Amino acid sequence: MAARQRRQMTMRGAQIIKDIIGNPSTLNDLPWESYKQPGREGVEIHRLYDNSDTGNSGPAAALVRYRPGAVVKKHLHPGYELIFVLDGELINDAGRHGAGTLEICPPGSSHALSSETGCTFIVVWEQPVQPFDQTPTPSSVPEIEGCGPMCVCR
């Protein structure tokens, strides 16, 4: 517990988690929960903030851990999504992404995700993710210059 208190401190309501890059014990000390969403197998989450803090269609951020063999079905991002891989390898429609990779997915982008070896990443969602069975009609998804409303972020 003392190690966790040293790494995770609060300052004026801010959450500070130190030494998350290159220090697996810091990540292991965090409280992880199973991410129980349809189409997400082998995924754990440590929520930093979510729409219970920001409103139903508000932004959210989390540390996400994929166990080896984790699979997430294709889904749509109505707002921006930022992913920064901390360790392991994340696989999506745009390729394989190792530690230190920052991916910026624009509104209207979609992808499926997986990890053969496991990985941990920071993710920021501008708006809640929509599974394809709840995807809005293409006219309600913003157009992205150079691609259609269901493009894969690259």
MIDOSE-1310 file (N, C-alpha, C; in nm, 2 decimals, decimal comma, always signed):
residues 154
maar	+0,08/-0,12/+0,00/+0,00/+0,00/+0,00/+0,09/+0,13/+0,00; +0,20/+0,13/+0,07/+0,28/+0,24/+0,08/+0,34/+0,28/-0,06; +0,37/+0,18/-0,14/+0,42/+0,20/-0,28/+0,32/+0,27/-0,36; +0,19/+0,23/-0,35/+0,09/+0,29/-0,42/+0,06/+0,43/-0,38
qrrq	+0,07/+0,46/-0,25/+0,05/+0,59/-0,20/+0,16/+0,69/-0,25; +0,28/+0,64/-0,26/+0,39/+0,72/-0,31/+0,37/+0,76/-0,46; +0,31/+0,66/-0,54/+0,30/+0,69/-0,68/+0,17/+0,76/-0,72; +0,07/+0,74/-0,64/-0,06/+0,80/-0,67/-0,10/+0,90/-0,56
mtmr	-0,08/+1,03/-0,59/-0,11/+1,13/-0,50/-0,22/+1,23/-0,55; -0,28/+1,30/-0,46/-0,38/+1,39/-0,50/-0,34/+1,53/-0,47; -0,36/+1,62/-0,56/-0,33/+1,76/-0,54/-0,44/+1,85/-0,60; -0,51/+1,92/-0,51/-0,62/+2,00/-0,55/-0,72/+1,93/-0,64
gaqi	-0,75/+1,81/-0,60/-0,85/+1,73/-0,68/-0,79/+1,65/-0,80; -0,66/+1,68/-0,83/-0,60/+1,61/-0,94/-0,54/+1,47/-0,89; -0,55/+1,38/-0,98/-0,49/+1,24/-0,96/-0,36/+1,24/-1,03; -0,25/+1,21/-0,95/-0,12/+1,20/-1,01/-0,07/+1,06/-0,99
ikdi	-0,03/+0,99/-1,10/+0,02/+0,86/-1,09/+0,16/+0,86/-1,15; +0,26/+0,84/-1,07/+0,40/+0,86/-1,11/+0,46/+0,73/-1,16; +0,56/+0,74/-1,24/+0,64/+0,62/-1,29/+0,56/+0,52/-1,36; +0,48/+0,56/-1,45/+0,40/+0,46/-1,53/+0,47/+0,41/-1,65
ignp	+0,57/+0,48/-1,70/+0,64/+0,43/-1,82/+0,77/+0,35/-1,77; +0,78/+0,23/-1,82/+0,89/+0,15/-1,79/+0,90/+0,09/-1,65; +0,78/+0,10/-1,58/+0,78/+0,05/-1,44/+0,65/-0,03/-1,42; +0,65/-0,16/-1,46/+0,53/-0,24/-1,45/+0,47/-0,25/-1,31
stln	+0,55/-0,24/-1,21/+0,50/-0,26/-1,07/+0,40/-0,14/-1,04; +0,43/-0,02/-1,09/+0,33/+0,09/-1,07/+0,20/+0,05/-1,13; +0,19/+0,00/-1,25/+0,07/-0,03/-1,32/+0,00/-0,15/-1,24; +0,08/-0,24/-1,20/+0,02/-0,36/-1,13/-0,04/-0,32/-0,99
dlpw	+0,01/-0,21/-0,93/-0,04/-0,17/-0,80/-0,17/-0,09/-0,81; -0,21/-0,05/-0,93/-0,34/+0,02/-0,95/-0,46/-0,08/-0,94; -0,57/-0,02/-0,89/-0,69/-0,11/-0,89/-0,75/-0,13/-1,03; -0,74/-0,24/-1,08/-0,80/-0,28/-1,21/-0,93/-0,35/-1,20
esyk	-1,02/-0,32/-1,29/-1,15/-0,40/-1,29/-1,17/-0,45/-1,43; -1,24/-0,56/-1,44/-1,28/-0,62/-1,57/-1,37/-0,52/-1,64; -1,33/-0,50/-1,77/-1,41/-0,40/-1,85/-1,53/-0,48/-1,91; -1,64/-0,48/-1,85/-1,75/-0,56/-1,89/-1,84/-0,48/-1,99
qpgr	-1,80/-0,48/-2,11/-1,87/-0,42/-2,22/-1,89/-0,53/-2,33; -2,00/-0,53/-2,40/-2,02/-0,63/-2,51/-1,91/-0,61/-2,61; -1,85/-0,72/-2,66/-1,75/-0,72/-2,76/-1,61/-0,69/-2,71; -1,59/-0,69/-2,58/-1,46/-0,67/-2,52/-1,42/-0,79/-2,43
egve	-1,33/-0,87/-2,49/-1,28/-0,99/-2,42/-1,14/-0,98/-2,37; -1,11/-1,01/-2,24/-0,97/-1,00/-2,19/-0,92/-0,86/-2,17; -1,02/-0,77/-2,13/-0,98/-0,63/-2,11/-1,01/-0,59/-1,97; -0,91/-0,51/-1,91/-0,92/-0,45/-1,78/-0,91/-0,30/-1,79
ihrl	-0,97/-0,23/-1,69/-0,97/-0,08/-1,70/-0,94/-0,02/-1,56; -0,87/+0,09/-1,56/-0,85/+0,17/-1,44/-0,90/+0,31/-1,49; -1,02/+0,34/-1,44/-1,08/+0,47/-1,49/-1,01/+0,59/-1,43; -0,98/+0,69/-1,51/-0,92/+0,81/-1,46/-1,03/+0,91/-1,44
ydns	-1,12/+0,92/-1,54/-1,25/+1,00/-1,52/-1,34/+0,94/-1,63; -1,47/+0,96/-1,61/-1,57/+0,90/-1,71/-1,69/+0,99/-1,71; -1,79/+0,95/-1,79/-1,91/+1,03/-1,81/-1,99/+1,05/-1,68; -1,96/+0,97/-1,58/-2,03/+1,00/-1,45/-1,98/+1,13/-1,39
dtgn	-1,85/+1,17/-1,43/-1,79/+1,30/-1,39/-1,82/+1,41/-1,49; -1,84/+1,37/-1,62/-1,85/+1,48/-1,73/-1,98/+1,49/-1,80; -2,08/+1,40/-1,77/-2,21/+1,40/-1,83/-2,22/+1,29/-1,93; -2,34/+1,25/-1,97/-2,37/+1,13/-2,05/-2,29/+1,13/-2,18
sgpa	-2,27/+1,24/-2,25/-2,20/+1,24/-2,37/-2,06/+1,30/-2,36; -2,01/+1,31/-2,24/-1,89/+1,38/-2,21/-1,77/+1,29/-2,23; -1,65/+1,35/-2,22/-1,52/+1,28/-2,24/-1,49/+1,18/-2,12; -1,40/+1,09/-2,15/-1,36/+0,99/-2,05/-1,21/+0,96/-2,08
aalv	-1,14/+0,91/-1,97/-1,00/+0,87/-1,99/-0,98/+0,75/-1,90; -0,89/+0,66/-1,94/-0,86/+0,55/-1,86/-0,72/+0,49/-1,89; -0,67/+0,41/-1,80/-0,56/+0,32/-1,83/-0,63/+0,19/-1,87; -0,59/+0,13/-1,98/-0,66/+0,00/-2,02/-0,55/-0,10/-2,04
ryrp	-0,58/-0,22/-1,99/-0,49/-0,34/-2,00/-0,55/-0,45/-2,08; -0,49/-0,49/-2,19/-0,53/-0,61/-2,27/-0,45/-0,72/-2,22; -0,51/-0,83/-2,18/-0,45/-0,96/-2,15/-0,40/-1,02/-2,28; -0,30/-1,11/-2,28/-0,27/-1,18/-2,41/-0,39/-1,24/-2,47
gavv	-0,41/-1,22/-2,60/-0,52/-1,27/-2,67/-0,65/-1,19/-2,66; -0,64/-1,07/-2,60/-0,76/-0,98/-2,59/-0,81/-0,94/-2,73; -0,94/-0,93/-2,74/-1,00/-0,89/-2,87/-1,12/-0,79/-2,83; -1,12/-0,68/-2,91/-1,23/-0,59/-2,90/-1,29/-0,57/-3,04
kkhl	-1,42/-0,59/-3,05/-1,49/-0,58/-3,18/-1,49/-0,44/-3,23; -1,51/-0,43/-3,36/-1,51/-0,30/-3,43/-1,61/-0,21/-3,37; -1,57/-0,09/-3,35/-1,66/+0,01/-3,29/-1,63/+0,15/-3,36; -1,72/+0,24/-3,33/-1,72/+0,38/-3,39/-1,68/+0,48/-3,29
hpgy	-1,60/+0,58/-3,33/-1,57/+0,69/-3,24/-1,64/+0,82/-3,29; -1,75/+0,86/-3,23/-1,81/+0,99/-3,28/-1,73/+1,11/-3,25; -1,64/+1,10/-3,15/-1,54/+1,21/-3,12/-1,40/+1,16/-3,13; -1,31/+1,24/-3,10/-1,16/+1,20/-3,11/-1,13/+1,10/-3,00
elif	-1,04/+1,01/-3,04/-0,98/+0,91/-2,94/-0,83/+0,92/-2,95; -0,77/+0,93/-2,84/-0,62/+0,93/-2,83/-0,58/+0,81/-2,75; -0,48/+0,73/-2,81/-0,43/+0,61/-2,75/-0,27/+0,63/-2,74; -0,22/+0,61/-2,62/-0,07/+0,61/-2,60/-0,03/+0,48/-2,54
vldg	+0,04/+0,40/-2,62/+0,08/+0,26/-2,57/+0,19/+0,27/-2,47; +0,17/+0,22/-2,35/+0,28/+0,22/-2,25/+0,37/+0,10/-2,25; +0,31/-0,02/-2,28/+0,39/-0,14/-2,29/+0,32/-0,24/-2,37; +0,39/-0,34/-2,42/+0,33/-0,44/-2,50/+0,31/-0,40/-2,65
elin	+0,21/-0,46/-2,71/+0,18/-0,43/-2,85/+0,03/-0,43/-2,87; -0,02/-0,32/-2,92/-0,16/-0,31/-2,96/-0,18/-0,33/-3,11; -0,28/-0,40/-3,15/-0,30/-0,43/-3,29/-0,44/-0,37/-3,32; -0,44/-0,29/-3,44/-0,57/-0,25/-3,49/-0,57/-0,25/-3,64
dagr	-0,67/-0,20/-3,70/-0,68/-0,20/-3,85/-0,57/-0,13/-3,92; -0,50/-0,04/-3,85/-0,38/+0,03/-3,91/-0,25/-0,03/-3,88; -0,25/-0,14/-3,81/-0,12/-0,21/-3,79/-0,09/-0,25/-3,65; +0,04/-0,27/-3,62/+0,09/-0,31/-3,48/+0,16/-0,19/-3,42
hgag	+0,13/-0,16/-3,30/+0,18/-0,04/-3,23/+0,24/-0,08/-3,10; +0,37/-0,06/-3,09/+0,44/-0,09/-2,97/+0,45/+0,03/-2,87; +0,52/+0,01/-2,76/+0,53/+0,11/-2,65/+0,58/+0,24/-2,71; +0,53/+0,35/-2,67/+0,57/+0,48/-2,72/+0,49/+0,53/-2,83
tlei	+0,40/+0,45/-2,89/+0,31/+0,50/-3,00/+0,20/+0,58/-2,95; +0,17/+0,69/-3,02/+0,06/+0,78/-3,00/-0,03/+0,77/-3,12; -0,15/+0,73/-3,10/-0,25/+0,72/-3,22/-0,36/+0,82/-3,19; -0,39/+0,90/-3,29/-0,50/+1,00/-3,28/-0,61/+0,96/-3,38
cppg	-0,72/+0,92/-3,33/-0,83/+0,88/-3,42/-0,93/+0,99/-3,43; -0,96/+1,03/-3,55/-1,06/+1,15/-3,57/-1,20/+1,10/-3,55; -1,29/+1,20/-3,53/-1,43/+1,17/-3,52/-1,48/+1,09/-3,65; -1,56/+0,99/-3,63/-1,61/+0,91/-3,74/-1,53/+0,80/-3,77
ssha	-1,41/+0,78/-3,71/-1,32/+0,67/-3,74/-1,37/+0,54/-3,66; -1,33/+0,43/-3,71/-1,37/+0,30/-3,65/-1,25/+0,21/-3,66; -1,25/+0,11/-3,56/-1,15/+0,01/-3,57/-1,18/-0,11/-3,47; -1,12/-0,22/-3,50/-1,12/-0,33/-3,41/-0,98/-0,34/-3,34
lsse	-0,97/-0,39/-3,22/-0,84/-0,39/-3,15/-0,82/-0,53/-3,10; -0,69/-0,56/-3,08/-0,65/-0,68/-3,01/-0,50/-0,67/-2,97; -0,46/-0,77/-2,89/-0,32/-0,79/-2,85/-0,29/-0,93/-2,84; -0,19/-0,98/-2,91/-0,15/-1,12/-2,90/-0,07/-1,14/-2,77
tgct	+0,01/-1,04/-2,73/+0,11/-1,06/-2,62/+0,06/-0,98/-2,50; -0,04/-0,90/-2,51/-0,09/-0,82/-2,40/-0,03/-0,68/-2,41; -0,09/-0,58/-2,36/-0,04/-0,44/-2,36/-0,12/-0,35/-2,26; -0,06/-0,24/-2,24/-0,13/-0,14/-2,15/-0,12/-0,01/-2,22
fivv	-0,23/+0,07/-2,22/-0,22/+0,20/-2,28/-0,31/+0,30/-2,21; -0,29/+0,43/-2,24/-0,37/+0,54/-2,19/-0,46/+0,57/-2,30; -0,59/+0,59/-2,27/-0,69/+0,62/-2,38/-0,77/+0,74/-2,33; -0,80/+0,83/-2,42/-0,89/+0,95/-2,39/-0,99/+0,95/-2,50
weqp	-1,12/+0,94/-2,46/-1,23/+0,94/-2,55/-1,30/+1,07/-2,54; -1,32/+1,15/-2,65/-1,39/+1,27/-2,64/-1,54/+1,25/-2,62; -1,59/+1,14/-2,68/-1,73/+1,11/-2,66/-1,74/+0,96/-2,64; -1,85/+0,91/-2,58/-1,86/+0,76/-2,57/-1,85/+0,69/-2,70
vqpf	-1,78/+0,57/-2,69/-1,77/+0,48/-2,80/-1,90/+0,42/-2,84; -1,93/+0,39/-2,97/-2,05/+0,32/-3,01/-2,02/+0,19/-3,08; -2,07/+0,08/-3,02/-2,06/-0,05/-3,09/-2,13/-0,04/-3,23; -2,09/-0,12/-3,32/-2,16/-0,11/-3,45/-2,30/-0,14/-3,45
dqtp	-2,35/-0,22/-3,36/-2,49/-0,25/-3,35/-2,57/-0,12/-3,30; -2,50/-0,02/-3,26/-2,57/+0,11/-3,22/-2,52/+0,23/-3,30; -2,46/+0,20/-3,41/-2,39/+0,30/-3,49/-2,50/+0,39/-3,55; -2,49/+0,52/-3,54/-2,58/+0,61/-3,61/-2,57/+0,61/-3,76
tpss	-2,67/+0,66/-3,82/-2,67/+0,67/-3,97/-2,55/+0,75/-4,02; -2,49/+0,72/-4,13/-2,38/+0,80/-4,18/-2,40/+0,95/-4,18; -2,52/+0,99/-4,21/-2,55/+1,14/-4,21/-2,53/+1,21/-4,08; -2,53/+1,13/-3,96/-2,51/+1,19/-3,83/-2,37/+1,18/-3,78
vpei	-2,28/+1,12/-3,86/-2,14/+1,11/-3,83/-2,07/+1,22/-3,91; -1,98/+1,30/-3,84/-1,91/+1,41/-3,91/-1,82/+1,35/-4,02; -1,81/+1,42/-4,13/-1,73/+1,39/-4,24/-1,58/+1,43/-4,21; -1,49/+1,34/-4,25/-1,35/+1,37/-4,23/-1,28/+1,40/-4,36
egcg	-1,21/+1,51/-4,37/-1,15/+1,54/-4,50/-1,07/+1,43/-4,55; -1,09/+1,38/-4,67/-1,01/+1,28/-4,73/-1,06/+1,14/-4,71; -1,17/+1,12/-4,63/-1,22/+0,98/-4,62/-1,37/+0,99/-4,58; -1,44/+0,88/-4,59/-1,58/+0,87/-4,55/-1,60/+0,86/-4,40
pmcv	-1,73/+0,86/-4,36/-1,76/+0,86/-4,22/-1,72/+0,74/-4,14; -1,69/+0,63/-4,21/-1,65/+0,51/-4,14/-1,51/+0,47/-4,16; -1,42/+0,57/-4,18/-1,28/+0,54/-4,21/-1,21/+0,49/-4,09; -1,10/+0,42/-4,12/-1,01/+0,37/-4,01/-0,90/+0,47/-3,99
cr	-0,88/+0,50/-3,86/-0,77/+0,60/-3,84/-0,64/+0,55/-3,87; -0,56/+0,63/-3,94/-0,42/+0,58/-3,98/-0,32/+0,69/-3,95
